[in-house]
Amino acid sequence: MKPILMSFSLGILLATILIGAVYWIEADQVVEQPSETDQTDAVNDDETDDSMTEEGARSFLEDNGYAVITEDDYNDISELEAENSDLKDQINELEESEPTSHVEAFELTIESGMGLESVASQLASENIIDNDTRFREYLIENGYSRSIQIGSYVLTSNMSLQQIADTITD
């Protein structure tokens, strides 16, 4: 049994040495230095790439649907976008500070025998005035209560109490 075991060990040792030798020989051949002509070609390729880099990149991007702009143009666009954003913010602030009010228009017809209370209540029900009591008090305090004239008058919700009083007492 001893000679068989020795033969087997020797076979493994020889196989390992043979595989190691092939590995080292192949590794040396793969890592060869480039020849002098290869280095010259690489230098020429670098020069060609350097002179064509910007134009080549520009044409490639444009061919693929991209827009190419200069850095100055980009900065101008960025500034305009910032200004646009600021203007939008200002518009939003103005819209929030001045809510859009709907102006109501109403044709008031004053007939003979209508009292101050009925005129004030009609104007309040049509949203021309906010408070009919306040309107009545205004007309009484300023001497308009006895000067109301019969007729038809077009009044709007953005008119002041003074303007309404002047209109219906003409």
Contacts in CASP RR format, 6 or more apart in sequence:
PFRMAT RR
TARGET T0000
AUTHOR 0000-0000-0000
METHOD contacts of the structure
MODEL  1
MKPILMSFSLGILLATILIGAVYWIEADQVVEQPSETDQTDAVNDDETDD
SMTEEGARSFLEDNGYAVITEDDYNDISELEAENSDLKDQINELEESEPT
SHVEAFELTIESGMGLESVASQLASENIIDNDTRFREYLIENGYSRSIQI
GSYVLTSNMSLQQIADTITD
34 42 0 8 1.000
58 68 0 8 1.000
61 68 0 8 1.000
62 68 0 8 1.000
69 77 0 8 1.000
101 157 0 8 1.000
101 158 0 8 1.000
102 157 0 8 1.000
103 156 0 8 1.000
103 157 0 8 1.000
103 158 0 8 1.000
104 126 0 8 1.000
104 127 0 8 1.000
104 128 0 8 1.000
104 156 0 8 1.000
104 157 0 8 1.000
105 154 0 8 1.000
105 155 0 8 1.000
105 156 0 8 1.000
105 157 0 8 1.000
106 123 0 8 1.000
106 126 0 8 1.000
106 128 0 8 1.000
106 154 0 8 1.000
106 155 0 8 1.000
106 156 0 8 1.000
107 152 0 8 1.000
107 153 0 8 1.000
107 154 0 8 1.000
107 155 0 8 1.000
108 119 0 8 1.000
108 122 0 8 1.000
108 123 0 8 1.000
108 128 0 8 1.000
108 152 0 8 1.000
108 153 0 8 1.000
108 154 0 8 1.000
108 155 0 8 1.000
108 168 0 8 1.000
109 151 0 8 1.000
109 152 0 8 1.000
109 153 0 8 1.000
110 119 0 8 1.000
110 148 0 8 1.000
110 149 0 8 1.000
110 150 0 8 1.000
110 151 0 8 1.000
110 152 0 8 1.000
110 153 0 8 1.000
110 168 0 8 1.000
111 150 0 8 1.000
111 151 0 8 1.000
112 150 0 8 1.000
115 148 0 8 1.000
116 136 0 8 1.000
116 139 0 8 1.000
116 140 0 8 1.000
116 145 0 8 1.000
116 148 0 8 1.000
117 132 0 8 1.000
117 136 0 8 1.000
119 148 0 8 1.000
119 168 0 8 1.000
120 129 0 8 1.000
120 132 0 8 1.000
120 133 0 8 1.000
120 135 0 8 1.000
120 136 0 8 1.000
120 139 0 8 1.000
121 132 0 8 1.000
123 129 0 8 1.000
123 132 0 8 1.000
123 135 0 8 1.000
123 155 0 8 1.000
123 164 0 8 1.000
124 130 0 8 1.000
124 131 0 8 1.000
124 132 0 8 1.000
124 135 0 8 1.000
127 157 0 8 1.000
128 155 0 8 1.000
128 156 0 8 1.000
128 157 0 8 1.000
128 159 0 8 1.000
128 164 0 8 1.000
129 135 0 8 1.000
129 161 0 8 1.000
129 164 0 8 1.000
134 161 0 8 1.000
135 161 0 8 1.000
135 164 0 8 1.000
136 145 0 8 1.000
138 144 0 8 1.000
138 161 0 8 1.000
138 165 0 8 1.000
139 145 0 8 1.000
139 148 0 8 1.000
139 165 0 8 1.000
142 165 0 8 1.000
144 165 0 8 1.000
144 168 0 8 1.000
144 169 0 8 1.000
147 169 0 8 1.000
148 168 0 8 1.000
148 169 0 8 1.000
149 168 0 8 1.000
149 169 0 8 1.000
149 170 0 8 1.000
153 167 0 8 1.000
153 168 0 8 1.000
155 164 0 8 1.000
155 167 0 8 1.000
155 168 0 8 1.000
159 167 0 8 1.000
END
